[in-house]
Each structure stands twice: as structure tokens, then as C-alpha cells.
Amino acid sequence: MKSKIKSIALAVALALPVALPATLMSAPVQAQQEAQKFEQYRHLVDFDFVKGYVDIPPKPGVTLIDSRPAGRKYGPGHIPGAINIPDSDFEKLAATMLPADKGQLLIFYCEGFECALSHNSAFKAEKLGYTNIRAYAAGYPEWAKKGGQSAVSAQYIKKLAADKAPHLLIDARPKRTSDKGMIPGSVNISDSEFDKHVDKLPADKATPLIYYCGGLDCVLSDKSATKAKALGYTDVKTYPEGYPGWVKLFGEAPAAAAAPAAGAAPAAAVSATIVPGKEKGSIDVASFEKIMAETPDAIMVVDVRDAKEFAAATVKGAVNIPMNELEKKIGQLSASKPTVFICGTGARSGEAYDTVKLLKSDLPAYFVDAQMKFLGDGKFSITKK
């Protein structure tokens, strides 16, 4: 009888799920579990899966969607061929930008495991009737880290020129083609004659290089970008839409230099305790931490994440105005003290800053441009980028 009881107990024990120690979990699984403060989309894919669908010319039957804000994230770097539908603008853009075929493969991504935007958009697409949806949870940070080619937007190229930021824009088309028109500020180094003109490349191999050619069906810019990387250049990107895409947006005539954005200058009447960060509009991380520890009432902290994320954990004293509600709730921001926008990665908070400066440029506003972890009970930690 005792032997029979022992056998039954052993069988029950073996049937129960075993909680593995964190040290036995794979790093990606552990990272995902630690970061989950939102509902992840159930169909997840990895780098290799996404890489199989990224090509120039773009592969048919798949739409890659970057759910991050346009100016601060998508523009400076995204997966080639991806369209940009910021999650905060999904309802406005989905009808015209998503494919008519509801069975086409959609792959959403954003800023990594702590970013909810791609998951949010995937759920929204499902509600619209799309049936073949995937989310690349590791997102653009992993794509770039693993050496995937990165692309930039036309608007970002214009911004670099307007800001006179160090970079070299290169037309990889044959000279006879580029003679018919080039993006203002670019030089022509034909891919077929790349080796003959390496002296035209900057001596500083950290200088950002951006290659373009004849559009999404043209492989010359990708080929030249690969050659530049082989020479040791460390910041090489492409503009896949190329000259045709530029003409479609801005016309063939050289564009005039962009005027400084309204409200771009830091607000004058703000607390002296605020130290600006490196990114325009950002607050220095150490300055933010000091204010939160010593004089938190000196600023208004606005968490622009979704209500569900905010409810899970946030910064002590923060108010929640989700990014997609900011425009209609902008009147709730303080005119008497600085507003500091926060989120998990700096993407949505940066978009919030841009939105405020566009709509009410006189409001003193900043954003935390860093990775933030919300630890509960109002506590947080920040990892500088």
C-alpha cells in the first residue's frame, strides 16, 4: 500500500510545472519576462524571421511596420522597406497605409522588449480584420546590433542639412543618371566606380554616410553601403526610396534651407535646476534624478505611456496623459513650471515634446531621453543611452 502511495505521489510531482531558476533561463526569455508590463502580442518572431523578409527590391506579400514616432526614432534609423505608422496615429493612418489584402503578412516592431507600441498596433490591426500578424519584440535595437542594414527617412536627411550636422550623402547611381538630378547636398560616387573614388570618402570613419540611388528597385545604394562598411566606416545607412522618393516629396528643385522649428530654443523662464541633455529638448538624466529626489514639486512629470502601463507602475507624482490623447489634453499642462515627459524608452516622450512645441511653443517642456524602468511605489531607474 505504501509503495502504491509513493508511486502516485511521484507521478503527481512529475506532472507539475517546474519553475526554472533565472540562471537557467535564456537571456532573451529572461529579458522579456522582466520587461513585460504590458500585454505582448501572442505571435512573436525573431531576427532571422524578419531578415528573411527584408530585401531590396522589397519582397511582395509582406508589410513591415515601424510603430515608433516618426521624427525621433523612425527617421534616424529603421529597417529598410518598413513603413512608419506610429502607434499614437494608428487609427488615422491604418486605413490608407495598411494593405487592402487582410491576409497579407504584417510584421510590427518598435524599440525593443520594453516597448509596447508594436504590440498595441498588432492588436489594433487584428481588430481591423488582419489575420496574419507578427510582432518582432526585440525590435530595431536588436536589428541594428546584429548588423542589419539601417535606413533613414527623407525628412531626416533634410534635418541633417538644416542643422549642418556632420554627414556625407552619396548618390550611388551612374554619373549620366545622377546628372539629371540629385538630392541637394549629395555627391556622386557611382557604385560601379566605387573603388576609383574612395578618396572622396571622409578620412574620419565615424562620419555618418547615407547612400541612395534610384528607388526601392535599385540595389546600388545597398551594394555601396556594404563596401563602405568593409572599409571600416562605422555609421553607414541608406535612403531606400532614393531620388524618386525625394522628388515625390519635395520636387526636383533644390529645397531652401529649413527654418528653425517654432519653439526649438529652450524656454528662458525655467528653473535653474534643469540641465538640458544632449538631445534637443531633453533633460540631463542626473538633473532629472536630482530634482525628483530633492524638489519634485518644481516640475510637472507627465507619463505618456498607455493607461495600462501607467497603472502597473510609474514615477511618484506623475500624471498620465497617453501620447494619443496629448493633443486634446494639452491644456492640462502647466504654464507656470516645466513639464517633463517620460516613457519607457524616450520614444513617446520625445514625440510628446515635439507635439507640445508644435502646438504651444511657449510652454516650458523637456523629455527624458533614456531607458526607464518603473520599479513600483514611485521608484524608478534610468539607463543612459
MOKA-V118039 format. One record per backbone hydrogen bond with DSSP energy under -0.5 kcal/mol. NH is the residue of the N-H (numbers start at 1). CO is the residue of the C=O. E is the energy in kcal/mol with one decimal. If there is no record, write none. Layout:
nh co e
NH CO E
NH CO E
//
This chain:
nh co e
5 1 -2.0
6 2 -2.4
7 3 -1.9
8 4 -1.9
9 5 -2.4
10 6 -2.4
11 7 -2.1
12 8 -2.2
13 9 -2.4
14 10 -2.3
15 11 -1.3
16 12 -1.0
16 13 -0.6
20 18 -0.8
24 21 -1.9
25 21 -0.6
25 22 -1.0
30 26 -2.5
31 27 -2.7
32 28 -2.3
33 29 -2.4
34 30 -2.5
35 31 -1.8
36 32 -1.2
37 35 -1.1
40 38 -0.7
44 42 -1.0
45 135 -2.1
50 46 -2.2
51 47 -3.0
52 48 -1.4
53 50 -2.2
54 51 -1.1
55 53 -0.6
57 216 -0.6
59 53 -0.5
62 59 -0.7
63 105 -2.6
65 63 -0.5
65 107 -3.2
66 83 -3.0
67 65 -0.6
67 109 -2.7
73 69 -1.0
74 69 -2.4
75 70 -3.1
77 73 -1.1
78 151 -1.9
80 149 -0.7
82 79 -2.2
83 64 -2.7
85 66 -1.8
85 83 -0.7
87 67 -2.2
89 86 -1.9
90 87 -1.3
92 89 -0.5
93 89 -2.0
94 90 -2.8
96 93 -0.8
97 93 -2.0
98 94 -2.3
102 100 -0.8
104 101 -1.5
105 61 -1.4
106 132 -2.5
107 63 -2.5
108 106 -0.5
108 134 -2.6
109 65 -2.0
110 136 -0.6
115 112 -2.0
116 114 -0.5
120 116 -2.8
121 117 -2.4
122 118 -2.1
123 119 -2.1
124 120 -1.9
125 121 -2.7
126 122 -1.9
127 123 -1.8
128 124 -1.1
129 126 -1.5
130 125 -2.0
131 102 -2.4
132 102 -0.5
134 106 -2.6
135 43 -2.3
136 108 -3.1
137 135 -1.1
139 136 -0.8
140 110 -2.4
142 138 -1.0
142 139 -0.5
143 139 -1.9
144 140 -2.8
145 141 -2.2
146 142 -2.4
147 144 -1.5
148 143 -2.5
150 236 -0.5
151 78 -3.0
152 238 -2.3
153 75 -1.7
157 153 -1.6
158 154 -2.2
159 155 -2.0
160 156 -2.4
161 157 -2.0
162 158 -2.6
163 159 -2.8
164 160 -0.6
164 161 -0.7
165 160 -2.2
168 208 -2.1
170 168 -0.5
170 210 -3.2
171 187 -3.2
172 170 -0.7
172 212 -2.9
177 174 -1.0
178 174 -2.4
179 175 -2.3
180 177 -1.5
181 178 -1.7
186 183 -1.9
187 169 -2.3
189 171 -1.9
189 187 -0.6
191 172 -2.3
193 190 -1.2
194 191 -1.4
196 193 -0.8
197 193 -0.8
197 194 -1.3
198 195 -0.6
200 197 -2.0
201 198 -1.4
205 203 -0.8
207 204 -1.8
209 235 -2.8
210 168 -2.5
211 237 -2.4
212 170 -2.2
218 215 -2.1
219 217 -0.5
223 219 -2.2
224 220 -2.5
225 221 -2.4
226 222 -2.1
227 223 -1.8
228 224 -2.4
229 225 -2.1
230 226 -1.8
231 227 -1.1
232 229 -1.6
233 228 -2.0
234 205 -2.4
237 209 -2.8
238 150 -1.9
239 211 -2.6
240 238 -0.5
242 239 -1.9
243 213 -2.6
245 241 -1.9
246 242 -2.0
247 243 -2.6
248 244 -2.1
249 245 -1.5
250 246 -3.3
251 247 -2.1
264 261 -2.1
270 268 -1.7
274 271 -1.5
275 273 -0.5
276 274 -0.5
277 282 -2.3
282 279 -2.5
283 367 -1.9
284 275 -3.7
288 284 -2.4
289 285 -2.6
290 286 -2.1
291 287 -2.4
292 288 -2.5
293 289 -1.5
294 290 -2.3
295 291 -1.7
298 295 -2.1
299 296 -1.2
300 338 -2.9
301 299 -0.6
302 300 -0.6
302 340 -2.3
303 301 -0.6
303 319 -3.0
304 302 -0.7
304 342 -2.3
310 306 -2.5
311 307 -2.5
312 308 -1.2
313 309 -1.4
316 378 -1.6
318 315 -2.1
319 301 -2.4
321 303 -1.6
321 319 -0.6
323 304 -2.1
325 322 -2.6
326 322 -0.8
326 323 -1.0
329 325 -1.3
330 327 -0.7
332 329 -2.2
333 330 -1.5
339 364 -2.4
340 300 -3.0
341 339 -0.5
341 366 -2.6
342 302 -2.3
350 346 -1.2
351 347 -1.9
352 348 -2.2
353 349 -2.1
354 350 -2.3
355 351 -2.4
356 352 -2.5
357 353 -2.5
358 354 -1.4
359 355 -2.2
360 356 -3.5
363 360 -1.9
365 363 -0.6
366 339 -2.5
367 281 -1.2
368 341 -2.3
369 367 -0.8
370 368 -1.2
371 383 -2.1
372 344 -2.3
372 370 -0.5
373 381 -2.7
375 373 -0.7
375 379 -1.9
376 379 -0.7
379 376 -1.8
381 373 -2.1
383 371 -2.8
384 382 -0.6
//
